């Protein structure tokens, strides 16, 4: 029988003082992003991952959220509410709502958004026999300060809300599968859920984490609001492999080393123009180990790509962004396909939602990278060209 979590609980009761003056007259979850309150994005995410039972825990100006979301019928979900005083901290809100909670539920914060891999989170929750399975951002880009240390088995060894421990290696981002029975433990006077519960579970080896490299987005403060706005802007994005997808591959163990060696595959220019004409952002993703091996320089690579862009310009087309891995096969980098590092680099640079992107490539390594980043991978080749694949993609096939 498939393990399931069928309820989402959203903590949305705080006063949001960092968003003043907006929160002088509005609760934080109602902050507008891309034309709708942020909490609507969360409700739609919950629906997308297959949960239809949502409990929202409110405190400050609750009626504004209730009036907007209603029963959830317009979203195809069922929304209920639990209202507590503004002064309540997060643990008190959860305990107050306890009778409405299922034995295991997805807990979310009302100010963070990340396209988490919900199935992996649930599977790991059961595999680890966890009391709580956190979602943790790996924070390799030092986007913010770390607050957890997760070992290679997914066990959370340290939780430090003060973020002062130098050994920390990730950030808890506000999505967790929680066993309701953790609310039955004794926590004394500490009424903040994470500060009270997480350290206790660390000591009991009951706190685990599923780590993601996909950046999360927040309305917790104004500092990163522009990134959140950009993330939610409607956009279509396609990633393209290079050699074997848009141009002829070099012979085995050789590289495209000069601009004259870059020879287009039939229909590739037309395919890229079709993407451009449909306002689709087009990003090139390519391994270039010849740089590390001394076969070509970065200047040589730039000249190859200048020639590529010049050919495209003659047809009224372009590649919008180019990402390449210069490392050798065994350098252990994070960016060489089949690792997904280049996809994540583009995600962060451009505030993309990778789960809504597509990657066209001719090699299984491309497809592995796509799968690892939860990008839809489409394999092309001699029998199914890039032009064929783009034509089908644009038709919605």
N, C-alpha and C positions, 0 to 999 in steps of 0.2 A: 504494500500500500504506500503511495506517495505521501511523504511528509508534507504537511501544509501549515501555513500560518494565514489565518483568514480575517484578521482584524488589524487595523492601523489606529494608533492613538497619537494624537498630535498635541504637544505641549504648546499652548498659545495664550497663556494668561498673564505674562509679564507686562510691565508698563512701558518698556522700550524707551528708556530715558535717553539713550544715545541717538535716537531719531527725532528728538525735539527740533523744531516746533511741530512737526507732523503729528507726533503722538500727544500733543497737548489736547487734541480733540478726536484722535483716532487710535485704535489699537494697532500695534506693530504689524500683525499679519495682514492688515488691509493696505499696507504700503503698495502703491501701484508699480508694477513692472510689466513692460510691454502692454500697457493698457488695461491690465486687470490686477486685482489684489494678489499679492504674492501667495497667499494661502490657496488661491484657486489653482495655481501651478502645482502645489502639493497634492491637492485633491485629484487633479487629473493624472498626476504621476501614480498615485495609489490605485486609481482605476486601471491604468495601463498595466501595472504589474499583476492585476487580477484580484485585488481585494475590493470588496464592495461594502464592508462594514467599517465605518470610521467613527471614532469617538474623539471629539475635540474638547480639550480641557481649557476653559476660559476663566478669566478673572477681571482684567481691566477692560471696561467698555464692551462687555460681552455681546450686547444686543446688536451692535453694528456687524459683527461677524455672523450672528444668527440670521439677521435680516437679509444678508447678502447670500449666504450659502443655502439657507433653508434646510429642508429635509434631505437634500442631496439628489432629489428626484431628477432635476435638470441635468445632472452629471451621470445619471445611471448608477448611483450608489446610495447607500443609506447613511445619513449623518445624524448622530445624536451628540448631545452636549452635556458636560458636567461643569457647573459654575461654582467657583470658590471665591473668597475674598481676595482683593488685590494683593494683600500682604502675604498670602500663602506662597511658600517656596515649592519647587517642583516635586519633591518627595511628598509633601502634604497634598498636592493636587492629585497625584496618582493614588495615594491611599484613600482619599475621599471618593475617588471614582472606582474603587476596587470592585464593587459589586457589578459594575458594567463591563469589566475586563474579562477577556477569555484567558485560558490557562497560559497561553503563549501569544504574544502580539508583537507587531512592528511598532516600535516607539520612534517618533520623529520630533524634531524641533521645528518651530514655525518660522525660523529665520535662515535655515540652510537648505540648499538643494544640490543634489548630486545624482546623476543617472546611475545609481547603484545596480550591481548585478544581484537582484533580489533572490533569484534561484540559488546562486552560490552562497549567499548569506544564510538562507534557510538550511541548505544542505550541510553547511559547516556547523550551524547551530546544533543540529542533530548528531553529526559526526563527532563533534567535540563533547557532546553531552553537557553543553554549556548552560550556566544559569543566565548569562547574557552573552550574546554574540554581537560585538560592535562592528560598525563600518569604520575603517581607519584609512585616511589618506596618507600615502607614503611620504609626501612633503619633500621629495628629492630636490625640488626647485626652491625650497625654503620660502614658500608662499606665506607661511606664518610660523609661529613657534610650536614645537612639538609638545604633546602632553602625555604620550604613552610610549612604552617600550614593548614591542611584540616580538617574541622569539620565532624561530623558523617553523615551529609547529603551530603557530597561531595563538599561543598562550600569552596573555597580557601579563608581563612580569612587573611592570611599574605603571601606575597612573599618578600623574603629578599635575593637578589643576593649576598650580602656580607656574608651571612650565620652566622650572629652574634646573632640573636634573639634566646634566650634559649628555647622558647616555640615551636619551629618548630618541625614538626613530619614527614617529608618526603622529597624526592628529586625529582624534576622535571627532567625527563630523556630524553626529546627530541622527544617525539611523542605527537602530539596534533591535535584535530579536530578544525579547525579555520574557522570562518565566515569571508569572504573576507572584509565585510564592516568595520571591525576593523581597516583596513588600511586607512579609511577615517577620522579617528579622528585626532585631533591636538596634536602633540607630541613635538613641539618645537625643541630644539637642540639635544635632546637625540635620537640617531639613532640606538641604540641596541634594537632589537625587544622585548626581554623579559624584559629588564629594563624599556623600555618605555611603553609597552602595558600592561603587567601584573598588575602593581600597579593601573593603571587607571581602569582596569576591576575589580580589587578587590574592589575599592571604589564604583563601580556601581553594585556590586554583580553579575557580568557576567562571572567570572572565576571559573570553577569547575574542579574536578579531579576524575579520576578513579584510584584507588590504586591497585598496584600489589605487591606481595611478592617475585616475581621472580627477581633475581639479573639481572642487566643490565651489558653490557660489552662495553668497550670503546677503541678507539685508540687515545684519546685526549692527552695522555702523555705516556711515556715509563714505568711508574711505574707499571701499571696493564696489560701491554701487554701480559705477560705470561699467565694470566688468560683468556684473550681474545683468545689467541692461543689455549689454552686447550679447551675452550668452543666450538670452531669450528672444533676440531678434530673429524673425523667420529667415532662414537661409538654407540653401541646398548646397552640399559640398561633395565633390568627388575627388578621391585620391587616385592617381595613376602611377603604376610602376613605369620604368623607362625601358631598359633593354629587353626586347622580346615582346613588349606591349605596344609601344609607339614607334620603335625603331628596330632595325635588324640587330640581332645579337652578334658580338664578335665571336670568332672561333673559340672553341674550348680552351681554357687557360689563358686567353687573351682578353684585352680590354679595348673599349672605344677610347683611343688616346688622343685623337686629333679631330677637329671639326669636320674634316673631309670624310672621316670614318662614320659619321652619324648619317645613316641612310633610313629614311622614313619607311615604315610598313604601309602597304596599300590601305587607303581609307583612314589612316590615323589622323591626318590633319583635318579631314572632314568631320571626324568624330569629335575632336576637340572644339571645332567651330560650332558644332551642334550643341555642345555643352555651354559654350559662351553665349550662344543665341538664346538659350533658355535661362540665362542669368544664374548659372550654376558655377560656384567657385571651384576652380580646378587647381589641384595641388599635386606636384610631382614628388614622388618618394623613391629614392634610388640608393642602392648600395654601391659604393665606389672604392673597393679595397685596393684598386690599382694605385691610389694615392699613397697608402701606407706601404705598398710594395715597391714604390719608386717608378712605376710605369707612366704616371702622369702627375702633373702638379695641379694645385687648385686653380692656378691661372689657366692651365690647359682645359680643366673642367668648365671654367667660366666661359671660355671661348666656344666650347662645344654647345653650351646652353645659350650663348648669344646667337649662334648659328641656328639653333632650334627655334628660338623666339623670332628671329628674322624670317625664317621660312613660314612660321605661323602668321606673322604680321602681314605677309604678302597675301594671305588668304583671309585676312580680317579676323584672325584668331590669336589666342595667347594662352600661356600657362600663367596663372595668377601668382603662385608661390612655388618655390623649389626647396626641398629638404634632401640632404644627402648624408650618408654615413661614410666617412673617410677611413674607417678603421680596417684592419686586417681581419681575416676570418676568426682567428683565435685570440683577439685582443680582449675579449670579455666585456665589450661595451654593451650598453643597453639599447643602442640605436640600430644595430645591424639586423635586418630582417633575417630570420623569422621573429626576432624580438620586436615589440611594438613601439620602441622608444621614439622613432620619428613621428609616428601618429600622435603620440602624447605630446611631443614638442609642438606640433602644429595646433593641437587642441588648446594648449595653454596660450600660445601666441595669439590665436585668433578667437578664443573663447567659444570653441565649438562643442556641440553635443555629439560625441562620436557615435552614439547609438543611432543617430539619424543620418550618418554618412555612409558612402559606398566606396569600395576600393576595387579597382580593376587591375588585375595582374595576371601574368602568364605562368607563374611559378608557384608551387605549393608553399614556398616560404612566404610569399605574399599573402596567401590565404591563412597561414598560421598567424602571421602578424595581425591580420584583420580580425581573426577570431579572438586573439588575446586582448585586443582593444575593444571588442564588441562592435566592430564595424562590419557591415554587410560586405562579404567578399564575393567577387564575380570573376571566375577564371576564364581567361581568353586564350586563344591559340590559333593554329593554322586553320582549324575547322570552324572556329568561332572568333572572328576578328573583333578588335576593339569597336569598330564601326557597327558590327552586328550587335554587340553587347550594349552599346550606347543607344542604338535605335530601340532595342527592347526595353531598356531602362526608361527612356523617355516616354514610351507607350504605356509604362506601368506594368510590363510583363514580369 
